[in-house]
Amino acid sequence: MKVLVVEDDKRIAAAVKRGLETEGFTVDVALTGTDGLWLATEGTYDVIVLDIMLPGRNGYQICADLRDAGNWTPIIMLTAKSGELDEAEALDTGADDYLTKPFSFAVLVARIRALLRRSAGRDPAPLAAGDLRIDPPQRRVWRGETEIDLTARQFDVLEFMMRRAGDVLSKTEIVNGVWEYGFDGDLNIVEVYIRRLRTRIDEPFDRHTIETVRGVGYRLHPEGG
C-alpha cells in the first residue's frame, strides 16, 4: 500500500515516514503544499496524510483541488488547530478523516488501515433505494443514470445508512458503524457528512433521501426520497 505524506515539519514527516515504512507501507513525502498537490495529481496513492498549515498551498485548498479534479483518494488531515469548526472545514472540503496534533502514531496507523479495510471484504451485493444505487466493491454511486462522486468516508456513511434503510439511526450508531477504530471526537461531526451527502445525492435531483428525525437522528428513505 502506498501513502503520500504532505507535512512541512521535517521532524514529523520523517517520523511518520519511518513509522509507516516499518508497518509495511511505501511512503512518499512532500514538504510543501505545491509539491504535495503535484505528487497527489501525478502519482497513485492508497491514502494521503495531509497537513493543513502548509507553505505554498494549504491542506484545505489541496483537498478541494483534488476533489474538484475527480481524485477521490482517501485523505486524513493533520492539524495543530482544534475545534469543531476546523474539523468540519476539513471534512467539508472533502477529507475523509482528521487527527489533531499531537497525535498517537498508533491511532494514525489504525485510521489508515480502517480506511483501507472498507474497500475490501464487504458484501458485494449492490444496494438500492429507489433510483439511488451503490456498488460496494467498486465504491460507485448513481442517481438514475447519473454517477455521483463521493469521498471514501461519505461513501461509508451512505452505505451504512442504505444497509439500514428505513431505520432511524442516532449519531452514535452511525459513528459506531462507520468509524471502526473507535471515535473520540464530537458526535456532531456526523452532521457534516449528512449535509455533504445531501448536497451530492439529494439537492441536485430535488430529492429528500436522508431525513432528520429531530431529537433522535437520521433516516434514509427506503424508496430514495
N, C-alpha and C positions, 0 to 999 in steps of 0.2 A: 504494500500500500504506500502511496506517495503523498506526502504532506508538504504544503508550502507554508512557511512561517514568515510573516511580514511584521518585523519588530525592530525599532530603531535603537533600542538599548542593546548594545553588543553583548553585554554580560547575560542578559535574559535570553537573547536569541541563541547564544552559544549553548547555554544550559538546556534550553528546550530542544535544540537540535541534537545534542549529545544524548539526552534522556530518551527522545523518541527513537533515535537510531538503536539504542540499547533494547528498546521494546520491539525492534524489527521493522520499523518504518524507514523508508527512503525519504530524506528531508532536503529541500532547497530553502535557502534563507534570502530574504531581501531586507535591506536596512532602510529603505526609503519607500514612500508611497508610490512614487513614479516607477521604481524598479519592480515593486510588488505587483502593480497593475499590469506591467508588461509581461512578467513571468506568468501571472494568472491567465492572461489572454493568450499567450503563445504556447504555454505548456498544458499538460493534462494532469490534474491532481484529484485525489480522492477526497481530501479535506483541506481547507485553507484556515490557518490560525492567523488572525488579523488584528493587530493593534489598532486602536482608534486614533491616538495622537501621533501622527507621523509627519516627517518633513516631506514636502512636495505635494502630497495629496493625502488627506486623512482617510481613516478607515471607512467612515460613512460614505464618502464620495466613491472610494474604490468599490465598495459593496454595491452601491447604486449603479455605478457604471457597468459592473459585471452582469447584474440582473437585467439592466436595460438592453444589454447585448445578447441576452438569452443564455448566459452562463449560470447554471444553477448548481455548481459545485457547493457542497455544504460548507458554511462559514461559521467559525467560532470566533467571536470578537473578544479581545483582551483590552481592558481599560483600567486606568488608575482612577477614573471617575466612579461615582456610585450614586445610587438613587434610581427610583422607578422610571423617571423621565429619560435618563441616559440609557437604561436598559430598553425602554420602549423605542427610543430612537434607533438603537442598533437593530432591533428586530424589525422595525418599520421600514428600514432601508433594504431589508432582505436577508439579514443574518439569521442563522438557524439556532444559535446559542450564544452565550456570553459568559465570561469569567471576569471578576473584578480583582485587580492586583491588590495585595499579594495573593496568589492563588496556590493551591496544592497541585503539584505536578501529577500526583496520583489521580486527582479529580479531572485534570485536563485529559489524561490518557483515557479515563473511564468515559468521558463525554465524547471523545473522538471515536472510541470503539462502539459506543451506543449509536452514534450516527451511522457508522458503517454497518452495524448489525441490522438496521432497519431496511437495508437494501437487499438482505439475504434471508432465506429461511422463512419467509412469510407465506401465508395462504395464497396460492397463485390465482384463485378464482376471481374473475372480475366482479366489481360491485357496482350497483346502480341504484339511484334514487330518482325516478322519473327519467329525464333525459340527461341527468348528471351521471357520468360514468368514470370509473377509475380502473386502471390496470396495475395492481400492486407490484408484480415483478418488474414491469417496465417503468413504474412510477410515473404514469401518464394520466392526464385528466382531460375529459371532454365535457362540454355542454352542447348537446346536439352534435353537430359536425365540427364545432369549433374547439380546437385544442387549447388548453389553458396551462400556462407555466406557473408552477409553484415552487417555493423553496423546499428543501428537504423537510424542515420542521412543519411548514404549512401542510405539506402532503401528509405527514404523520398524523397531525391533528384531524385533518379531513378523513383519512382512512379510519382512524379510531371511531370518529363520530358516525361514519357510514356503517361500520360494523355494528353499531348500537343505535341505528336509525329508529326514531320513534321514542327512544328513552330520553328522559330528562337527566342530563349529566351535570354534576357540580364541577366547579373549578378543580377541586381536589381529585375527583375521579378522572378528569381529563389529564391532569398532571401525572397522576399515578399510572395512567395508561400509556402515556407518551414518553415521559422522562424516566426511563427505566433505572437510571443510576441513583435516583433519589434527589428530589428538588429541594433546595434550601433557600429559594428566593421568595419574592412576593407572588402570591397566587393570582393577583390581579394582572399579571403578565399574560394570562390566558386571554384577557380582553383584547390584547394587541393582536394575537393570532386570529381571533374571531373577526375582528374588524378588517384585517387584511384579507382573510378568506372571503368575506362578504364583498369586498371591492373586486375580487377576482371572479368568483363563481356566481354571484347574485346580481350586483348592481348593473353590470353591462347588459344583462339579459332580463332586467326587470323582474327578478325572482326574489323569494324570501325563504331560501332553503334552511338557513340557520336561524332559529327563533330564540329570543331571550325570554326565559321564564323568570320573572322578577323574584328576587329573593331566594332562588333555587339554583339556576344555572342556565344551560342551553340545551336545545333540542334540534336535531336535524330531521326535517320533514321527510318521511319515507317516500313521498312522491316527488321530491325535489323542489318543492315550493311552487 
